Amino acid sequence: MFHQTTPFVVPTGDGKLIEEHFGLASTGEDALSIAHMVAPPGWSEPPQTPEFGEFTLVSRGHKQAALGDRTIVLEPGHSLFVPPGVTVQYSNPFDEEVEYWSVCMPAFSPERVNRES
C-alpha cells in the first residue's frame, strides 16, 4: 500500500501544471504513470508519437486532440485512449483552463514521448 500525499510537480515552461502521483518521476514506477494536469487557455504542445498508451479523462474545461486529419474535443466526463505509436497533438485552444487526468502505460518519460521539435 502506498498513500500519495505529495505528488511530484513536473517543471514546465508553458504554464501547465503537472502533478505526477505515480510514475518514474514520483515513485520510480515504470509500468504506468498517473498525473493530474491543468492547462491554461491557449496551451499547446508539439505533436508526439509516444511509446506508451495514454488514457485521458477530462474533469473540467475542454481539451483538443489532433490525430492525423481527425480532431477530437474532449469535454468534462469524456475520455480518450491513444495507443502507443500513434501521433497526437494535445492543446487547449479554448478560453478556459482544462483539468484532466492522464494514465500512461508504460510510464511517461521524456525518452518515450518522442515529441517533434
Backbone as numpy.savetxt, mean C-alpha at the origin, in Angstrom:
# Nx Ny Nz CAx CAy CAz Cx Cy Cz
2.06 -15.33 20.52 1.21 -14.17 20.52 2.10 -12.94 20.52
1.73 -11.95 19.75 2.45 -10.68 19.72 1.43 -9.56 19.61
1.44 -8.66 20.57 0.53 -7.53 20.60 1.29 -6.30 20.13
0.98 -5.82 18.94 1.68 -4.65 18.38 1.09 -3.37 18.94
1.90 -2.59 19.61 1.45 -1.30 20.16 2.23 -0.13 19.59
3.33 -0.41 18.91 4.14 0.66 18.33 4.57 0.27 16.91
3.66 0.41 15.94 4.04 0.06 14.57 5.20 0.93 14.09
5.96 0.41 13.15 7.08 1.14 12.58 6.54 2.17 11.59
6.89 3.43 11.78 6.48 4.49 10.86 7.55 4.60 9.78
7.16 4.25 8.56 8.09 4.25 7.43 8.31 5.70 6.99
9.57 6.13 6.92 9.81 7.50 6.47 9.47 7.65 4.99
8.70 8.70 4.68 8.35 8.99 3.28 8.60 10.47 3.04
8.74 10.83 1.80 8.94 12.22 1.46 7.76 12.79 0.69
6.65 12.06 0.68 5.51 12.48 -0.13 4.26 12.79 0.67
4.39 12.93 2.00 3.25 13.26 2.84 2.38 12.07 3.21
2.72 10.88 2.76 1.95 9.68 3.06 2.40 9.09 4.38
1.45 8.72 5.22 1.73 8.03 6.48 1.67 6.53 6.24
2.73 5.82 6.62 2.75 4.36 6.55 3.15 3.84 7.92
2.25 3.09 8.54 2.51 2.47 9.83 2.49 0.95 9.63
3.68 0.36 9.61 3.76 -1.09 9.41 3.60 -1.78 10.76
2.54 -2.59 10.87 2.26 -3.33 12.10 3.03 -4.65 12.14
3.09 -5.31 10.99 3.84 -6.55 10.87 4.56 -6.53 9.53
5.79 -7.02 9.50 6.56 -7.05 8.27 8.04 -6.94 8.55
8.80 -6.81 7.50 10.26 -6.78 7.61 10.77 -5.63 8.47
10.22 -4.43 8.27 10.71 -3.25 9.00 10.30 -3.25 10.47
9.12 -3.80 10.78 8.59 -3.71 12.15 8.90 -4.92 13.02
8.75 -6.11 12.45 8.90 -7.33 13.26 9.88 -8.34 12.66
10.39 -8.06 11.47 11.28 -9.00 10.79 10.54 -10.10 10.07
9.21 -10.04 10.06 8.37 -11.04 9.40 8.53 -10.95 7.89
8.86 -12.06 7.24 9.08 -12.07 5.80 7.89 -12.62 5.02
7.03 -13.40 5.66 5.93 -14.04 4.95 4.85 -13.06 4.52
4.63 -12.02 5.34 3.61 -11.03 5.00 3.90 -9.74 5.72
3.30 -8.67 5.23 3.35 -7.39 5.93 1.94 -6.82 5.98
1.64 -6.11 7.06 0.35 -5.45 7.24 0.64 -4.01 7.63
0.08 -3.08 6.85 0.35 -1.67 7.12 -0.92 -0.84 7.01
-1.01 0.15 7.89 -2.07 1.15 7.87 -1.50 2.36 7.15
-2.25 2.93 6.22 -1.73 4.05 5.42 -2.77 5.16 5.30
-2.25 6.39 5.25 -3.08 7.56 4.98 -2.33 8.39 3.95
-2.96 8.60 2.78 -2.33 9.35 1.69 -3.09 10.66 1.49
-2.34 11.76 1.34 -2.99 13.06 1.19 -3.60 13.25 -0.20
-4.46 14.24 -0.35 -4.99 14.56 -1.68 -3.84 14.86 -2.64
-3.96 14.38 -3.87 -2.94 14.62 -4.88 -1.76 13.68 -4.83
-1.73 12.76 -3.87 -0.61 11.82 -3.74 -0.60 10.83 -4.91
0.60 10.46 -5.32 0.78 9.45 -6.36 2.15 8.83 -6.19
2.28 7.58 -6.61 3.60 6.95 -6.61 3.85 6.39 -8.00
5.12 6.13 -8.33 5.43 5.60 -9.66 4.82 4.22 -9.87
4.63 3.82 -11.12 4.18 2.45 -11.38 5.17 1.45 -10.78
4.64 0.31 -10.37 5.48 -0.74 -9.78 5.01 -2.09 -10.28
5.96 -3.04 -10.33 5.66 -4.43 -10.68 6.22 -5.29 -9.57
5.50 -5.39 -8.45 6.03 -6.06 -7.27 6.13 -7.58 -7.40
7.02 -8.12 -6.58 7.20 -9.57 -6.48 6.32 -10.14 -5.38
5.41 -9.35 -4.86 4.47 -9.79 -3.82 3.05 -9.51 -4.29
2.11 -10.27 -3.77 0.70 -9.96 -3.97 0.29 -8.93 -2.95
-0.60 -8.01 -3.33 -1.01 -6.95 -2.40 -2.53 -6.87 -2.31
-3.02 -6.99 -1.08 -4.43 -6.79 -0.77 -4.58 -5.37 -0.23
-5.57 -4.64 -0.69 -5.85 -3.28 -0.21 -7.30 -3.23 0.23
-7.55 -2.62 1.41 -8.91 -2.40 1.92 -9.03 -0.94 2.31
-9.91 -0.21 1.63 -10.09 1.22 1.90 -11.10 1.42 3.02
-10.72 2.24 4.01 -11.62 2.52 5.12 -12.21 3.93 5.07
-11.51 4.86 4.37 -12.00 6.24 4.28 -11.42 6.89 3.03
-12.23 7.68 2.33 -11.76 8.36 1.13 -11.79 7.45 -0.08
-11.01 7.80 -1.10 -10.96 7.05 -2.36 -9.51 6.86 -2.78
-9.21 5.70 -3.33 -7.87 5.40 -3.83 -8.01 4.88 -5.25
-7.10 5.31 -6.10 -7.13 4.89 -7.50 -6.00 3.91 -7.78
-6.31 2.89 -8.58 -5.31 1.91 -9.01 -5.39 1.81 -10.53
-4.28 2.12 -11.20 -4.20 2.00 -12.65 -3.45 0.72 -12.98
-4.10 -0.16 -13.72 -3.53 -1.45 -14.11 -3.64 -1.54 -15.64
-2.57 -1.20 -16.34 -2.61 -1.19 -17.80 -3.60 -0.16 -18.29
-4.58 -0.59 -19.10 -5.57 0.34 -19.63 -6.82 0.41 -18.76
-6.76 -0.18 -17.57 -7.91 -0.19 -16.66 -7.61 0.63 -15.41
-8.55 1.48 -15.02 -8.43 2.27 -13.80 -9.57 1.91 -12.87
-9.22 1.59 -11.63 -10.20 1.20 -10.62 -10.18 2.25 -9.51
-11.37 2.70 -9.10 -11.47 3.61 -7.96 -12.06 2.83 -6.80
-11.29 2.78 -5.71 -11.72 2.08 -4.51 -12.37 3.07 -3.56
-13.52 2.71 -3.02 -14.26 3.53 -2.07 -14.24 2.83 -0.71
-14.69 3.51 0.36 -14.72 2.86 1.67 -15.47 1.52 1.61
-14.84 0.50 2.16 -15.41 -0.84 2.15 -15.01 -1.66 0.94
-14.40 -1.03 -0.07 -13.93 -1.78 -1.24 -12.56 -2.38 -0.95
-12.28 -3.49 -1.62 -10.97 -4.11 -1.51 -10.49 -4.50 -2.90
-9.18 -4.73 -3.00 -8.56 -5.08 -4.27 -7.39 -6.01 -3.98
-7.22 -7.02 -4.84 -6.03 -7.86 -4.79 -5.31 -7.72 -6.11
-4.02 -7.37 -6.05 -3.16 -7.31 -7.23 -2.11 -8.40 -7.07
-2.10 -9.41 -7.97 -1.15 -10.51 -7.83 0.29 -10.08 -8.12
1.25 -10.86 -7.67 2.65 -10.56 -7.97 2.87 -10.49 -9.48
3.77 -9.60 -9.91 4.12 -9.50 -11.31 3.21 -8.63 -12.15
2.17 -8.06 -11.55 1.25 -7.18 -12.27 1.66 -5.73 -12.02
1.79 -4.95 -13.09 2.17 -3.55 -12.95 0.96 -2.73 -12.53
1.15 -1.93 -11.48 0.07 -1.11 -10.93 0.63 0.24 -10.51
-0.19 1.27 -10.63 0.17 2.59 -10.11 -0.96 3.05 -9.21
-0.61 3.29 -7.94 -1.58 3.75 -6.96 -1.51 5.27 -6.85
-2.69 5.90 -6.62 -2.71 7.35 -6.45 -3.98 7.78 -5.71
-3.96 9.03 -5.29 -5.13 9.68 -4.70 -5.31 11.02 -5.41
-5.95 11.03 -6.59 -6.15 12.26 -7.31 -7.36 13.06 -6.82
-7.88 12.67 -5.67 -9.12 13.26 -5.15 -8.81 14.39 -4.14
-9.86 15.10 -3.72 -9.72 16.26 -2.85 -9.76 15.93 -1.36
-9.68 14.66 -1.01 -9.70 14.25 0.39 -8.63 13.19 0.60
-8.15 13.07 1.84 -7.16 12.02 2.09 -7.84 10.66 2.04
-7.04 9.64 1.78 -7.53 8.27 1.74 -6.83 7.48 2.83
-7.60 6.68 3.55 -7.06 5.80 4.59 -7.34 4.36 4.18
-6.31 3.53 4.28 -6.48 2.14 3.85 -5.48 1.25 4.56
-5.72 -0.05 4.44 -4.84 -1.09 4.96 -4.29 -1.88 3.79
-3.04 -2.26 3.90 -2.38 -3.04 2.86 -1.77 -4.29 3.48
-2.00 -5.42 2.83 -1.39 -6.69 3.23 -0.61 -7.21 2.03
0.69 -7.42 2.21 1.55 -7.92 1.13 2.07 -9.30 1.50
2.05 -10.22 0.50 2.53 -11.58 0.69 3.41 -11.96 -0.50
4.72 -12.22 -0.30 5.47 -12.05 0.94 5.55 -10.57 1.32
6.23 -10.30 2.41 6.26 -8.96 2.97 6.82 -7.93 1.99
6.31 -6.70 2.11 6.84 -5.59 1.33 8.31 -5.39 1.65
9.08 -5.07 0.63 10.46 -4.61 0.81 10.80 -3.73 -0.39
11.70 -2.78 -0.22 12.12 -1.94 -1.34 12.69 -2.76 -2.51
13.32 -3.89 -2.19 13.90 -4.73 -3.24 12.83 -5.51 -4.02
11.67 -5.75 -3.42 10.61 -6.52 -4.06 9.58 -5.67 -4.79
9.55 -4.35 -4.54 8.47 -3.53 -5.09 8.68 -3.18 -6.57
9.94 -3.07 -7.01 10.27 -2.80 -8.41 9.52 -1.59 -8.97
9.72 -0.43 -8.31 9.12 0.82 -8.80 9.88 1.36 -9.98
9.15 1.90 -10.95 9.78 2.57 -12.08 10.32 3.90 -11.59
11.43 4.34 -12.18 12.00 5.61 -11.74 11.60 6.75 -12.66
